[in-house]
Amino acid sequence: MVFLHGFVIIILKHFLMNPYKNLKWLCLLLFAVPLLLTGQTVTKSVVIANGGAYSNPDDYVTVATYDPETEDTQTIATIFTQSVQGMLVHNGFAYVAAQDSLAKVDLVSGEVVSIVFLSGVNKFVVYEDKLIVSRQFPVTSGFVQVRQVEDLSLLTTFDEISDESWDISVVGDTAYVSVAGGWAATEGKMAVLDMQNVIFVREINLGAQAQGIGPSFQNGEHLFFICKTPWGGTSGTLVKYELSTAGYSLHQYDYPLGKAAGVFDDNLYLMVDGNVGVIDLNTLTLTNETLIENTFAGLDITALTLDTIAARIYVNYSYWVAPDGIGKIYDLSGVEVGEYEVGVSAEEVAVNYADITDIPKHSEQTFTPIIFPNPCINELNISGLAQDALFEIYNITGECLQSGQGLVGEIDVSALSPGIYFLKVSSHGHQKTIKFIHQ
């Protein structure tokens, strides 16, 4: 962007010196700038997922967006369950692991465009048009699944993975999975998956020092895995994995380690003993254990992320039964530069990047089903669809209760108990999910 700014100034300078003689410079500006802008990535928004107060069963998961330009925070979606295990932002959508549901939220319209019941859903990553999903308790097998990004439908399950899984990193066509096990696990493992051929390659037992293996980040030719310190522990471990040789080493620190914001300029920004610290990934030394100190009594750091475009760290401070938490923004030297709103149990935060020349790809104008009345009694009318459209009705836990094809104006919902439901309609490659209430 600095280069682009200088380029524009040079052209304008030539044009203003003699507007008529140097008209060619203005033409060059009008032609070149759109080309230079193509592919320029900006921070469009920051997405926050709040798990709700566990003491209030009606305080549901919410998804909010913070606009760095206007400094406004807006709640855009509600997922009718509690607690958040993971969130991924990709191509204008937020994929949210909310208790026993996997939901896909459109960050433009705020609609929950797809939701499926998925017990133990944890973390995920995108590979091509697929979503690789890790799973944990209460499931006892099938700890990694592959699903379609578009509609979250199941493609395959890796049954060879031995225990509860955590984070996933993809390098080329290979996925690397943190296999942490349950709360009583005494060692950490890593699974390797060939995603091009969709086959399990191997599982590596990293030993007792890798207990709690979790967040993973690529930096150059290495993957780094943070082993989250168990409750009451006083030290933490970082696993360094060599991508070219499959060799690894474990490095211990005299502080508990936890979640991480990300990697920038060979520095890993992560939780260190309840604060935010920095590890130099070249020397593997902990260069600062209190870059950002948690000074909020009664609040924990529940989530953090790194904006690599603006060089900012976003930190959620919250608690699972407390009132709304606090969101703070810091530069990479740890200086506070702003704040944003978060709710109760603000368990995830992620950056929504966008190309400044992007045109929205999911236009509402091409697919506009309308339902009425809402709330309804026994019958739900729908318009704006082709007669061969498919429909599915889900309850708030993601269970499909009714489905069919050939919408001709109304759906008989008399068998549904009073409550909140989601109508998912599909027609000619388009999908939309609409919430309705049956009385």
MOWOVEN-V545698 format. One record per residue. N is the residue number from 0. SS is DSSP state (~ for helix, > for strand, _ for the rest). PSI is psi as a letter, one per 40 degrees, with the letter a starting at -180 (* if undefined). NEAR is the number of other C-alpha atoms within 8 Angstrom. Layout:
BEGIN
n=(N & N)
ss=(SS & SS)
psi=(PSI & PSI)
near=(NEAR & NEAR)
END
This chain:
BEGIN
n=(0 & 1 & 2 & 3 & 4 & 5 & 6 & 7 & 8 & 9 & 10 & 11 & 12 & 13 & 14 & 15 & 16 & 17 & 18 & 19 & 20 & 21 & 22 & 23 & 24 & 25 & 26 & 27 & 28 & 29 & 30 & 31 & 32 & 33 & 34 & 35 & 36 & 37 & 38 & 39 & 40 & 41 & 42 & 43 & 44 & 45 & 46 & 47 & 48 & 49 & 50 & 51 & 52 & 53 & 54 & 55 & 56 & 57 & 58 & 59 & 60 & 61 & 62 & 63 & 64 & 65 & 66 & 67 & 68 & 69 & 70 & 71 & 72 & 73 & 74 & 75 & 76 & 77 & 78 & 79 & 80 & 81 & 82 & 83 & 84 & 85 & 86 & 87 & 88 & 89 & 90 & 91 & 92 & 93 & 94 & 95 & 96 & 97 & 98 & 99 & 100 & 101 & 102 & 103 & 104 & 105 & 106 & 107 & 108 & 109 & 110 & 111 & 112 & 113 & 114 & 115 & 116 & 117 & 118 & 119 & 120 & 121 & 122 & 123 & 124 & 125 & 126 & 127 & 128 & 129 & 130 & 131 & 132 & 133 & 134 & 135 & 136 & 137 & 138 & 139 & 140 & 141 & 142 & 143 & 144 & 145 & 146 & 147 & 148 & 149 & 150 & 151 & 152 & 153 & 154 & 155 & 156 & 157 & 158 & 159 & 160 & 161 & 162 & 163 & 164 & 165 & 166 & 167 & 168 & 169 & 170 & 171 & 172 & 173 & 174 & 175 & 176 & 177 & 178 & 179 & 180 & 181 & 182 & 183 & 184 & 185 & 186 & 187 & 188 & 189 & 190 & 191 & 192 & 193 & 194 & 195 & 196 & 197 & 198 & 199 & 200 & 201 & 202 & 203 & 204 & 205 & 206 & 207 & 208 & 209 & 210 & 211 & 212 & 213 & 214 & 215 & 216 & 217 & 218 & 219 & 220 & 221 & 222 & 223 & 224 & 225 & 226 & 227 & 228 & 229 & 230 & 231 & 232 & 233 & 234 & 235 & 236 & 237 & 238 & 239 & 240 & 241 & 242 & 243 & 244 & 245 & 246 & 247 & 248 & 249 & 250 & 251 & 252 & 253 & 254 & 255 & 256 & 257 & 258 & 259 & 260 & 261 & 262 & 263 & 264 & 265 & 266 & 267 & 268 & 269 & 270 & 271 & 272 & 273 & 274 & 275 & 276 & 277 & 278 & 279 & 280 & 281 & 282 & 283 & 284 & 285 & 286 & 287 & 288 & 289 & 290 & 291 & 292 & 293 & 294 & 295 & 296 & 297 & 298 & 299 & 300 & 301 & 302 & 303 & 304 & 305 & 306 & 307 & 308 & 309 & 310 & 311 & 312 & 313 & 314 & 315 & 316 & 317 & 318 & 319 & 320 & 321 & 322 & 323 & 324 & 325 & 326 & 327 & 328 & 329 & 330 & 331 & 332 & 333 & 334 & 335 & 336 & 337 & 338 & 339 & 340 & 341 & 342 & 343 & 344 & 345 & 346 & 347 & 348 & 349 & 350 & 351 & 352 & 353 & 354 & 355 & 356 & 357 & 358 & 359 & 360 & 361 & 362 & 363 & 364 & 365 & 366 & 367 & 368 & 369 & 370 & 371 & 372 & 373 & 374 & 375 & 376 & 377 & 378 & 379 & 380 & 381 & 382 & 383 & 384 & 385 & 386 & 387 & 388 & 389 & 390 & 391 & 392 & 393 & 394 & 395 & 396 & 397 & 398 & 399 & 400 & 401 & 402 & 403 & 404 & 405 & 406 & 407 & 408 & 409 & 410 & 411 & 412 & 413 & 414 & 415 & 416 & 417 & 418 & 419 & 420 & 421 & 422 & 423 & 424 & 425 & 426 & 427 & 428 & 429 & 430 & 431 & 432 & 433 & 434 & 435 & 436 & 437 & 438)
ss=(_ & ~ & ~ & ~ & ~ & ~ & ~ & ~ & ~ & ~ & ~ & ~ & ~ & ~ & ~ & ~ & ~ & _ & _ & _ & _ & _ & ~ & ~ & ~ & ~ & ~ & ~ & ~ & ~ & ~ & ~ & ~ & ~ & ~ & ~ & ~ & _ & _ & _ & > & > & > & > & > & > & > & > & > & > & _ & _ & _ & _ & _ & _ & _ & _ & _ & _ & > & > & > & > & > & > & > & _ & _ & _ & _ & > & > & > & > & > & > & > & > & _ & _ & _ & _ & _ & _ & > & > & > & > & > & _ & _ & > & > & > & > & > & > & _ & _ & > & > & > & > & > & > & _ & _ & _ & _ & _ & > & > & > & > & > & > & _ & _ & _ & > & > & > & > & > & > & > & _ & _ & > & > & > & > & > & > & _ & _ & _ & _ & _ & _ & _ & _ & > & > & > & > & > & _ & _ & _ & _ & _ & > & > & > & > & > & _ & _ & _ & _ & _ & _ & > & > & > & > & > & > & > & _ & _ & > & > & > & > & > & > & _ & _ & _ & _ & _ & _ & _ & _ & > & > & > & > & > & > & > & _ & _ & _ & _ & > & > & > & > & > & > & > & > & > & ~ & ~ & ~ & _ & _ & > & > & > & > & > & > & > & _ & _ & > & > & > & > & > & > & _ & _ & _ & _ & _ & _ & _ & _ & > & > & > & > & > & > & > & _ & _ & _ & _ & _ & > & > & > & > & > & > & _ & _ & _ & > & > & > & > & > & > & > & > & _ & _ & > & > & > & > & > & > & _ & _ & > & > & > & > & > & > & _ & _ & _ & _ & > & > & > & > & > & > & > & > & _ & _ & _ & _ & _ & _ & _ & > & > & > & > & > & > & > & > & _ & _ & _ & _ & > & > & > & > & > & > & > & _ & _ & _ & _ & _ & _ & _ & > & > & > & > & > & > & _ & _ & _ & _ & > & > & > & > & > & > & _ & _ & _ & _ & _ & _ & > & > & > & > & > & > & > & > & _ & _ & _ & _ & _ & _ & _ & _ & ~ & ~ & ~ & _ & _ & _ & > & > & > & _ & _ & _ & > & _ & _ & > & > & > & > & > & _ & _ & _ & _ & _ & _ & > & > & > & > & > & > & _ & _ & _ & _ & > & > & > & > & > & > & _ & _ & _ & _ & > & > & > & _ & _ & _ & _ & _ & _ & > & > & > & > & > & > & > & > & > & _ & _ & > & > & > & > & > & > & > & > & > & _)
psi=(d & d & d & d & d & d & d & d & d & d & d & d & d & d & d & d & d & g & d & d & d & f & d & d & d & d & d & d & d & d & d & d & d & d & d & d & d & h & e & h & h & i & h & d & i & h & h & h & h & h & e & i & h & d & e & h & e & e & g & i & h & i & h & i & i & h & h & d & d & e & f & i & h & h & h & e & i & h & h & g & a & i & i & h & d & i & h & h & h & h & f & e & i & h & h & h & h & g & c & f & i & h & i & h & h & h & e & d & e & e & i & g & e & i & h & i & h & g & h & e & h & c & i & i & i & h & h & b & f & i & h & h & h & i & i & a & h & e & i & e & i & f & e & h & i & h & i & h & d & d & e & e & i & h & d & i & h & g & e & e & h & d & i & h & i & b & i & h & i & h & h & b & e & h & h & h & h & h & g & d & a & a & d & e & i & e & i & i & i & h & i & h & h & h & d & d & e & f & i & h & d & i & h & h & h & e & a & d & e & e & h & e & h & b & i & i & h & h & h & b & e & i & i & h & h & h & h & h & h & i & h & e & i & e & i & i & i & h & h & h & h & h & d & d & e & e & i & i & i & h & h & i & i & f & i & h & i & a & i & i & d & a & h & h & f & e & h & h & h & i & h & h & f & e & a & h & a & h & h & h & e & d & e & f & i & h & d & h & e & f & d & h & h & h & e & h & h & e & i & i & h & e & i & i & i & h & h & e & d & e & f & i & h & h & h & h & h & a & i & e & e & i & a & i & a & h & h & i & h & i & i & e & e & e & h & h & e & i & i & i & h & i & a & h & f & g & e & i & h & i & h & h & i & i & h & e & e & i & h & h & e & g & h & e & d & e & g & g & i & h & i & i & i & h & i & i & h & d & i & h & i & i & i & e & i & i & e & e & i & i & i & i & h & i & a & e & e & e & h & h & d & i & i & a & i & g & h & e & d & i & h & h & f & d & e & h & i & h & a & h & i & h & h & h & i & h & h & f & e & i & i & i & h & h & h & i & h & h & *)
near=(5 & 5 & 6 & 9 & 8 & 8 & 8 & 10 & 8 & 8 & 12 & 11 & 8 & 10 & 12 & 7 & 7 & 8 & 8 & 5 & 6 & 11 & 9 & 7 & 11 & 11 & 8 & 9 & 11 & 8 & 8 & 8 & 10 & 8 & 7 & 9 & 9 & 9 & 8 & 10 & 9 & 9 & 13 & 10 & 11 & 13 & 14 & 14 & 15 & 16 & 16 & 16 & 13 & 10 & 5 & 7 & 8 & 4 & 9 & 13 & 16 & 13 & 12 & 12 & 13 & 14 & 11 & 10 & 4 & 5 & 8 & 8 & 10 & 7 & 8 & 12 & 11 & 8 & 12 & 8 & 12 & 14 & 13 & 15 & 13 & 12 & 15 & 11 & 12 & 9 & 6 & 10 & 10 & 13 & 12 & 14 & 15 & 17 & 12 & 12 & 15 & 14 & 14 & 12 & 14 & 12 & 11 & 5 & 6 & 9 & 11 & 13 & 13 & 12 & 11 & 10 & 10 & 9 & 10 & 11 & 16 & 13 & 15 & 13 & 11 & 10 & 8 & 4 & 8 & 10 & 13 & 13 & 13 & 16 & 16 & 16 & 8 & 6 & 11 & 9 & 8 & 12 & 17 & 13 & 13 & 12 & 13 & 12 & 9 & 5 & 6 & 12 & 6 & 8 & 8 & 7 & 9 & 11 & 9 & 6 & 12 & 8 & 12 & 15 & 15 & 16 & 12 & 15 & 11 & 10 & 6 & 4 & 8 & 11 & 12 & 11 & 12 & 17 & 16 & 16 & 13 & 9 & 4 & 5 & 10 & 6 & 14 & 18 & 14 & 12 & 14 & 12 & 12 & 12 & 9 & 6 & 5 & 7 & 8 & 10 & 8 & 7 & 9 & 7 & 8 & 10 & 9 & 8 & 9 & 15 & 15 & 13 & 15 & 13 & 13 & 12 & 10 & 9 & 9 & 4 & 8 & 10 & 13 & 12 & 13 & 14 & 16 & 14 & 14 & 7 & 4 & 4 & 8 & 8 & 11 & 14 & 15 & 12 & 14 & 12 & 11 & 11 & 9 & 5 & 5 & 7 & 7 & 8 & 7 & 10 & 9 & 8 & 9 & 7 & 9 & 14 & 15 & 13 & 11 & 11 & 12 & 10 & 11 & 8 & 4 & 9 & 10 & 13 & 13 & 14 & 12 & 13 & 9 & 10 & 13 & 14 & 15 & 13 & 13 & 12 & 9 & 5 & 5 & 8 & 7 & 10 & 8 & 8 & 11 & 9 & 11 & 9 & 7 & 9 & 4 & 7 & 4 & 5 & 9 & 10 & 12 & 13 & 12 & 15 & 13 & 13 & 11 & 7 & 8 & 6 & 9 & 12 & 13 & 14 & 13 & 17 & 15 & 17 & 14 & 10 & 9 & 10 & 7 & 9 & 16 & 12 & 12 & 13 & 13 & 13 & 11 & 8 & 6 & 8 & 8 & 8 & 8 & 7 & 8 & 12 & 9 & 13 & 12 & 16 & 17 & 19 & 15 & 15 & 16 & 13 & 13 & 12 & 10 & 11 & 10 & 10 & 8 & 6 & 4 & 5 & 4 & 4 & 7 & 6 & 5 & 5 & 10 & 8 & 9 & 7 & 9 & 9 & 7 & 9 & 9 & 12 & 9 & 10 & 10 & 14 & 10 & 13 & 8 & 8 & 11 & 8 & 7 & 8 & 13 & 12 & 12 & 12 & 12 & 14 & 11 & 11 & 10 & 11 & 9 & 9 & 8 & 7 & 9 & 7 & 8 & 9 & 14 & 5 & 7 & 9 & 9 & 8 & 10 & 8 & 6 & 7 & 7 & 7 & 7 & 10 & 12 & 12 & 12 & 14 & 11 & 11 & 11 & 5 & 5 & 7 & 10 & 10 & 12 & 10 & 8 & 11 & 11 & 15 & 8)
END
